[in-house]
Amino acid sequence: MKHNKIVMAHGGGGELTRQLLAERIIPRLGNELLNPLMDSAVFDIEPGRLCMTTDAFVVDPLEFPGGDIGRLAVCGTVNDLAVMAADPKVLSLAMVLEEGLEMELLDRVIGSIAEAARQGGVVIGTGDTKVVEGRGSGGGMTITTAGIGRLKDGVNLDPSRIVAGDVIIVTGNIAEHGLAVMSARDGLAFETKLISDVAPLNGLVNRICQSGADIKFMRDPTRSGVAGVMVDLVNLVDLVEDVGLSIELEEDAVPVSAIARHTAELLGLDVMTVANEGKIVVVVNQADADKVVAACRADELGRNGAVIGRFTDAQPGLVELITVAGGRRLVQRPYGEDLPRIC
Amino acid sequence: MLEVWCTHTVSLFRSGIKSLLPGGLRLISGPGCPVCVTSQGYINVACELAGRNEVTICTYGDMVRVPGSNGSLEQQSAEGASVVVVYSARDAVAYAEKNPDRQVVFLAVGFETTTPATAAVVIEAQQKKLDNFFILAGHKLVIPAMQALLSGGEVAVDGFMCPGHVSVVIGTEAYRPIAEQFGKPCVITGFEPEKILQGILLLVKQVAAGRAEVENAYDVAVSEKGNPLAGQMIEKVFYPAAAVWRAIGEIPDSGLELRDEFKAFDALVHFGIEPGPDETPPGCLCGEVIQGKASPPECELFGKKCTPMDPVGPCMVSSEGTCAAWFKYKK
């Protein structure tokens, strides 16, 4: 019998599970680690320090302009390793499917996983699939990936090394992922040319690390956006150093496309708090800032990279934005995901 | 001292203009946010409806966190209620058409900016004979609120900065009674930083010269008569009635009810619900804040029991609410 939708039995460990694996997953994700279909992946890794991370992915809708949950699940974990200055090698992939999920949609998501893994230079070494009863109208899915990589030699990421005068760089236009997803959300759908920036960033990180700059900190500003990373950074520095530092950002230096700025305005959102999935915030000493910006701009994914602010020892513990109008205001973490507001 | 509206407030803070103004100039945030002024009784009805299996609530995003007596729609959603965030009334009707097995209730709130859209979809729902689309009418009118504010006599406001988007619909002449009867200058401005600065300048000039006129700094979009088509649509569907403003109380003719020929779309009628009384949470100064009588830090709950994470009053709930803006940008 041909199934157009996922049924409970696809996760039952029987014949349908085997079929799902053999016909839809292995042909596209298969590799020498995964193909033996043993309980764990076995592989060698160069001697050195290892780095490991995991992330769970939920997104509504599952497909959005510029990507889908599959691409997000690979890139999210690759990027969490990359910003720690690790070279991602192997990912695990656990999919929880809701009964009623369209088989064609699943195929597209698996295709995206394969494509993103190829771009990021990683393999899916091991995985699992389960099926649960649908919530509401059903047909959804969640993905959890874990990743392992080897730390690069000669990079010393450590927020306790940050001092006043250090520079903050963002590698390109912000807010595009969050706005693109929102544009496709049921009930909010609006026409826009915005597409998500979701992409594997290990290539860009390589360039940044090879620029010869002394990188002190990197993070991808996903949920809660650049604002969230800034507030986290100030708190981190406060924890590890005797004297706290503040951050001063310049609004007109923050790279943001006109379409993203206007879309955010229309929805009443602050671009600083909207999610990104293809950008990095980098902290570097002032003398090396130009090297990092040049390294970014040499990469397609970093071509709008720019210095957006610096650490200061004034008013420790604050993140301040110098606005286009010349005023100052505080930057804070949002409550949750910012919701579009009325009027 | 000037009176501004909440979207102005957020824009003032986001743009950092407030940090640049001289000391003698104080901007107070008025009752300009539809979420701020939505009564607790209204939220309670919305939550009660959300609790019904067959009902889907369609709402503007910032309404989901507004607390009623027994929690918010966000909490109802966690309990399994169907709550969908929409960007417009149009999206709510589309949702109803797409889901004929659901009873869809749109939380129709807002000032003259959102009212025409609600009126349009009610007319559309009637033409399409939709029997699963309803609105919970909570629209409010700007001018009666300003008049009530001034008639109270307790607020020492020197002039009003009036919201451009509302004025597109109601026109400049709607403000004439405020300027003429109460002697308060009114300047209509947009929300971009430079528009706001222009608005402040025009107001200060009027106050300094002792004038009280209606001035239009947003003439690209706002005309004297407003948008007559939008006005007619509102009038076709709604009639003015007394409305309860959260923490202020009832203001005559400041709300809008569905006319008899559209009563079939009234959620209160269809589901047979009576809104309960509006209770101000103890200690909450939102009523005073909305009327410009108190600034957020004067409230004993502000920043302590009442934060954007755990809001007590409506002014903290909305991202454009006065208290939330103070907390976020000035704390």
Contacts between the chains, C-beta under 8 A, distances in Angstrom:
chain1	res1	chain2	res2	distance
A	136	B	82	7.3
A	185	B	85	7.9
A	186	B	84	7.0
A	186	B	95	7.5
A	187	B	58	6.7
A	187	B	84	4.9
A	187	B	85	5.9
A	187	B	86	4.0
A	187	B	87	6.9
A	187	B	91	4.9
A	187	B	92	7.6
A	187	B	95	6.1
A	188	B	85	6.7
A	188	B	86	6.6
A	188	B	87	4.6
A	188	B	91	6.9
A	189	B	91	7.3
A	190	B	87	6.6
A	267	B	87	7.4
A	268	B	7	8.0
A	268	B	10	7.8
A	268	B	319	6.6
A	268	B	320	6.8
A	270	B	14	6.7
A	321	B	16	7.3
A	322	B	16	7.3
A	323	B	14	7.4
A	323	B	15	5.1
A	323	B	16	3.6
A	323	B	17	8.0
A	323	B	193	7.6
A	324	B	15	7.2
A	324	B	193	7.1
A	325	B	15	4.7
A	325	B	16	5.7
A	325	B	17	5.7
A	325	B	20	7.1
A	325	B	193	4.5
A	325	B	194	7.8
A	325	B	197	7.6
A	326	B	16	7.0
A	326	B	20	6.4
A	327	B	15	6.2
A	327	B	16	2.1
A	327	B	17	5.4
A	327	B	18	6.9
A	327	B	19	4.4
A	327	B	20	4.7
A	328	B	16	5.1
A	328	B	19	5.0
A	329	B	13	5.7
A	329	B	14	6.5
A	329	B	15	7.8
A	329	B	16	4.6
A	329	B	19	6.9
A	329	B	329	4.7
A	330	B	328	7.0
A	330	B	329	5.4
A	330	B	330	7.3
A	330	B	331	6.8
A	332	B	328	5.3
A	332	B	329	8.0
A	332	B	331	7.9
A	335	B	65	7.7
A	335	B	308	5.0
A	335	B	309	6.0
A	338	B	319	6.8
A	339	B	61	3.0
A	339	B	62	5.8
A	339	B	64	6.9
A	339	B	65	7.9
A	339	B	85	6.2
A	339	B	319	7.7
A	340	B	60	7.4
A	340	B	61	4.5
A	340	B	62	7.9
A	340	B	85	7.2
A	340	B	87	5.7
A	341	B	35	7.7
A	341	B	60	7.0
A	341	B	61	6.0
A	341	B	62	4.5
A	341	B	318	6.7
A	341	B	319	5.4
A	341	B	320	5.8
A	342	B	34	5.6
A	342	B	35	6.5
A	342	B	60	4.2
A	342	B	61	7.7
A	342	B	62	6.1
A	342	B	63	7.6
A	342	B	109	7.1
A	342	B	110	5.5
A	342	B	114	6.4
A	343	B	7	5.9
A	343	B	33	7.9
A	343	B	34	6.7
A	343	B	110	6.4
A	343	B	111	7.4
A	343	B	113	5.0
A	343	B	114	6.8
A	343	B	165	6.1
A	343	B	320	7.7
